[in-house]
Amino acid sequence: MSFLSRLASSTEAEAPGSWHTAREIAQQPEVWPRVLDMLEARAAAVRDFLDRSGASGSAGSEASVVLTGAGSSDFVGRAAAASLGARLGRCVSAVPTTHLVTHPVSRLDPHRRLVVVHCARSGDSPESVAAWRILHKARPDASHVVITCNPSGALAGASAADTGSLLLTLPPETNDRSLAMTSSFTSMTLCVIALGWMEELAMLRRRVAPVCAAARRIILEEADTLAEMAARPFDRACYLGSDVLEGVMNEGALKMLEMTAGKVITVSNSFLGLRHGPQVFVNHRCLVVAGLSADAAVRRYERDLLGSLKEKGQGAGMVAICSEPDAAPAGVDALVSLAGAGSQPVIADDLRVLTDVVVCQVLAFAASRARGLAPDNPSPDGVISRVVQGVTLYDT
């Protein structure tokens, strides 16, 4: 049993300041099938709504689909947009609510129908509510899907009363009590991805099964190795991924920044993008976290970049996440193989958000504790809070 598993199976009194986050990370492989259960129970209504809104269905009525949220909820969209677009055959983009509040129509196609998918853990943040209100004013013809972990939130209440909206409430345990989003992030992302699989949910469930198995193994068998890496004397971290995995690493970088209360400064980028200036960030006190693509053609570029960092002596250590044990280059300090030592199916990049972000969550959790912080609330001075506060909203 890993340190994380022990904490998750203890009590709040035995692990003050850490128990909620440990439990919320550890529960994810058991929560994901419940997200699919919810969608199966509502499959007919969801399919009907997607067809009527133009998000799916016959040609001639296609809608643009915008995924929106703030912070981690924005990264849900960045990690899921490509997969959802490929499945729906629609233009799907991620536009944060923080942009929609200030520039409500700049990224919306005025010539197409519009479906907005709102992702929100609490649904009570100022931008979530403001984006909902502003979009209803700017595009009254738009349809809305709200994916939230909080049935009592303002966004859930507004969408439940709106005939042009579909409310999808995730299982109650996804409404994380910790400051940093963990199970809420992965569960909302799976729900977004699943919108493209509503005609084939049974197939998606079969694809998710090995993902759950890999995540359990990370939590049970890899967490201690990740904790050793997290205890190294680094004060910055660089997260790398390609295409959908870059969106995953955006979230991974945010988890480290949040849980260490800024004691570890982070950046995230694509492997090729790092070469165009940001590579200077990687010094001798910088941990490198790399999500290597399951696509061998893409991986050639990724391995070259990691080799370049090694040759130049950059980095305080390197964590590599890969689909198979032999997919990572030699010389990495910690290798997380999603297939383990057995012959598990290769997990495609579109579902790697569920596995790779678990690695990032465990790493950030361990780094927080190693620096004497409480992961449940690493910012007791209130610089950041579970629900964003202090935003003044102005009439547009």
Stockholm file with secondary structure:
# STOCKHOLM 1.0

chainA/1-396         MSFLSRLASSTEAEAPGSWHTAREIAQQPEVWPRVLDMLEARAAAVRDFLDRSGASGSAGSEASVVLTGAGSSDFVGRAAAASLGARLGRCVSAVPTTHLVTHPVSRLDPHRRLVVVHCARSGDSPESVAAWRILHKARPDASHVVITCNPSGALAGASAADTGSLLLTLPPETNDRSLAMTSSFTSMTLCVIALGWMEELAMLRRRVAPVCAAARRIILEEADTLAEMAARPFDRACYLGSDVLEGVMNEGALKMLEMTAGKVITVSNSFLGLRHGPQVFVNHRCLVVAGLSADAAVRRYERDLLGSLKEKGQGAGMVAICSEPDAAPAGVDALVSLAGAGSQPVIADDLRVLTDVVVCQVLAFAASRARGLAPDNPSPDGVISRVVQGVTLYDT
#=GR chainA/1-396 SS CCHHHHHHTSCTTTSTTTHHHHHHHHTHHHHHHHHHHHHHHTHHHHHHHHHHHTSSSSTTSCEEEEEECSTHHHHHHHHHHHHHHHHHTSCEEECCHHHHHHSTTTTSCTTSEEEEEEEESSSCSHHHHHHHHHHHHHCTTCEEEEEESCTTSHHHHHHHTCTTEEEEECCGGGSCCSSSCSHHHHHHHHHHHHGGGTTCHHHHHHHHHHHHHHHHHIIIIIHHHHHHHHTSSCSEEEEECCTHHHHHHHHHHHHHHHHTTTSSEEEEECHHHHTTTGGGGCCTTEEEEEECCSCHHHHHHHHHHHHHHHHTTCCSEEEEEESSGGGSCTTCSEEEETTTTTTCCCCCGGGHHHHHHHHHHHHHHHHHHHTTCCTTSSCTTSSSCSSCCCCCCCCC
#=GC SS_cons         CCHHHHHHTSCTTTSTTTHHHHHHHHTHHHHHHHHHHHHHHTHHHHHHHHHHHTSSSSTTSCEEEEEECSTHHHHHHHHHHHHHHHHHTSCEEECCHHHHHHSTTTTSCTTSEEEEEEEESSSCSHHHHHHHHHHHHHCTTCEEEEEESCTTSHHHHHHHTCTTEEEEECCGGGSCCSSSCSHHHHHHHHHHHHGGGTTCHHHHHHHHHHHHHHHHHIIIIIHHHHHHHHTSSCSEEEEECCTHHHHHHHHHHHHHHHHTTTSSEEEEECHHHHTTTGGGGCCTTEEEEEECCSCHHHHHHHHHHHHHHHHTTCCSEEEEEESSGGGSCTTCSEEEETTTTTTCCCCCGGGHHHHHHHHHHHHHHHHHHHTTCCTTSSCTTSSSCSSCCCCCCCCC
//
